[in-house]
Amino acid sequence: MDNNLILIKEFSKLTGITRKALYLYDNHNILKPVFIHPDNGYRYYDQNQLLTAKRINLFKQAGFTLNEIREIMDGKLLDDEINNLIEEKLHLEMEKIKAANQAIDQLENLRNMITNPNNVVKKAYLKSIIVYEYNLEPNENICVALNHSEEFIKELNVRAKERIIKYKLTDNQIYPVSIALQVENKELNQSVITSYFGYETTQFYSEINPYQEESVLKIKEIMENSELELSGSYIYERILNPDDYLYSSKRLSIFIFPSK
């Protein structure tokens, strides 16, 4: 027998590909053994297939389907087509990372809510973010405004990451003035986007009922019970609810006060 042949067990160890996967690759015509012993059914691979196997493994770990891998190995895809597939995979993985980061933020917020049941202050510097700002009409319902702003965002073909309500403090009166949705696309028309934060803040976690206009009451309560030195006339409510619970009767929020 050819000394260059490698039994499937050893080939599996050398490539890091399980025997089960090697059988699967054979069935899908991706990587076939060069020789199957007629007496005992033992499968053998050639040493020249080691590099091919490792390349296949890289594609599999990168999220390529078996059909995509077969087309690549058969030379049916041009380099540009392969590069386009890679770009698609990169975009998908980046979206997963963003989703994971958002989940981490949500867990951090929940931990703060649990460990700070009495809305203990959290002081932190908030980095600047890009937002689309939807100005509210007098007495406009905030939930309706959230819907309107999201519809406009869809027309702009951008993705909103989070929602923020901006309130204005004037002559001891507090009222909402705009809805802001954080967006990722900085190439939007500058007339429809602005930036929020970029300064030190004092934050309070709270659960409120948006349909009872508890946000304004909560802001007043915080200001009455806390010694706050504000550096501006705007106060922000960062909504923590996921999309499915955005309009539920219990909204989890962070109230953000710019600090001196």
N, C-alpha and C positions, 0 to 999 in steps of 0.2 A: 504494500500500500504506500502511496505517496507520503513522504515524510513531512510535506507541507500541510497535510490535512490535520485539522484539530477537532477532537470530539466535542459535541455540543456542550457537555458539562464544563470543559476547560474553556471553550469559546465564551460561554456565559460569564465565567470568572474574569476573563481578560477584557471583556467589553462592558461589564456591569449591566448587561441586559439579561433579565431572567429567562429561564428556559421556556416558561409559558409565553413570554413576549416573542421569543424567537419562533415558536410554533405559530403564533398569530401573524408575524411578519411573513412567514412562509405561505400561510393560507391567503394572504392578501397580495402575494407576488411582489413583496417589497425586498425581502432578503431570503433567498432559498439556499439550503445546504447544497454543496456541490456533489455530495455523494451520500446515498442512503444504503447501508449494507443490506443486501437482499436476505441474509439469513437471520439477523437479529434486529434489523430496523434501526440500528445506530446511525445517527446523523453526524455528518462531518462537514466542516467548513474549511475554506482555504485561508491561509495567512493573509492573502491579499484582501480578504473581506473584513479584516479587523478595522481598518480605517473607515470603510463604508459603514460598518455597524455603529461605530462611534458617531459618525455624522448623522445617521438615522436617529440615534439616541438623543442627540442635540436638538434635532427638529421636534422629536416627541416631547421632550422636556419644555420646549418653547411653546407648546400648545398647538402644533400642527396636527391635523387629522391624518388618519392612515391613508385616506385617498389623496390628500395633498402631498404626503411624503412619497407615495408611489409615483405620482406624476412628476415630482422633482427628480427622483432617482431614475425614472425612465427617460428623463430629458425632454418631457413634454411641455415644460414651462420655460419660457424665456427668462433671462436674468431680471428684466424689468418686472415681469409678473411675480417672480419670487420676491423681489424687493417690495412690491406692493403688498404681498401677503405678510411680509415681515412688518411693514408699517402698520397694517391692520392689527397684528398681534400686539405690537408695541402700544398702540392706542388703547386696545382692550385692557392690557395690563396696567397702564397708567390710570384708566378709569377705576380699576379694581383698587389701586393704591389710594386714589382719592376717596373712594367709598369707605375703605378701611380707616383712613384718617378721620373721616366724618364720624364713623362709628366710635372711634377712640375718643373724639371730642364729646360725643353724646354720653359715653360711659363716664368720662371725667365730670361732666355736668351732673349726671345722676349721682355720682359719688359725693359731689359737693352738696347736693340736695339732701342726701341721706346723712352725711356727717355733720351738716349744718342745718338741722331741722328748724332752727329759729332764725333762718336767713342771716347767718353770720356774715359779716362783710368780707369780701375778697378784693384786695387791692392788686391791680396789675396794669402793666403797660399793654395797650392794645395796638398792634401794628395796623397801619393804614390798609384799607381794602377798597376795591373798586365796586361801586354799586350803580344800579339803575334806580333813579328816584322818581316815584310817582307822587305828585303833589295832590293832597286831599282837598276836596271842595268843602266848604263849611257844612258841618253836620253830616258829612258823608260817612256811611257805615264802613268800618274798617274791614270787616270780612268781605264785603262787596268790593272794596278797593283792592284787597289782596287778589281777588279773582281778576280784576281788570288789569292789574300790573302784570300778572302771570301771562295773561293773554297777549299783552304787548311784547313781553319777553319772547314768547314763542314766535311771534312775527319777525323778531330780530334774529331768530335762529341762534340763540345763545342759551346756555344752561345756567339757571339760577341755583346757587349753592345754599343760601340761607335768606331769611326774611327778618327785616328790622323795621320797627315802627319808631319814628322820631316825634318826640313831643317838645313843645315850646313852653317855657316858663316865662310868663309876663304878668307883672303886677299880682303875684301870688296865685295866678290862674294857670292851670295846666291843660293843654289841649293838643291832640295829635295834628301834625301838619303834613306828614308824608309817610309813604311806605317805600322802603328800600329793599332791593333784591341784589345780593352779591352776585356779580357776574365774573366770568373768567376771561372774556374777550375784551381786551383793552383797545381794540381797533374800532370800537363803536363810535358813532358820531358823538363828539364831545358835548353836544348840547343835551344829550339824554343820559349821560353818566357823570358821576362825581365821586369823591372819595370820602370815606368816613374814618374817624379815629386817627390814630397816630399820636396818642398822648396817654398820660396816666389816667386811670379810671378807678372808681369805687363801684363794686358790683354787688348786687343782691339777687339771690335766687328765690324764685317764688312760683307758686301755682295759683293761677287766677282763672276766673270765669270771664271770657271775653264778651259774652252776650249780656253780662251785667255791668259792663264798663268798669270792671274792677281794676284795670291797669292804672287809670288815673287815681283811683282811690289808694291803690298800693303805693304809687309814687308819693302821694301826699303823706301817707302813713310813714314811709321811710324817712322823708324829710323832717317830719315832726319828731321822730324818735331817734334820729341820728344827727351827729354833729358833722354836717357836710359843708365843705368849702368848695363850692362849684367854680370852675374856671370858665363856664359858658352858660348860655341860657337854654341849651338843648339837652334833653334826656332821652335815652334810647332803650327800647325794649327788644331784646334779641330773642326771637322765638325758637325754642328748642324742639318743639314737636316735629316728628317726621311728617311727611306729606299726608299720610293716611289719617293722621289725627290732628291736622292743622286746625280744623274748625270744630273740634270737640269742645264740650263744655268746661273742660279743665285743660288750660294751656300752661305748659311749663316754660318759664321765661327767665331771662337774666335782665334786670334793670341796671342800666349803665349810666353812671354819673361822671362827667368829666371833672377830674380833681386838680386842685392847685398843687 
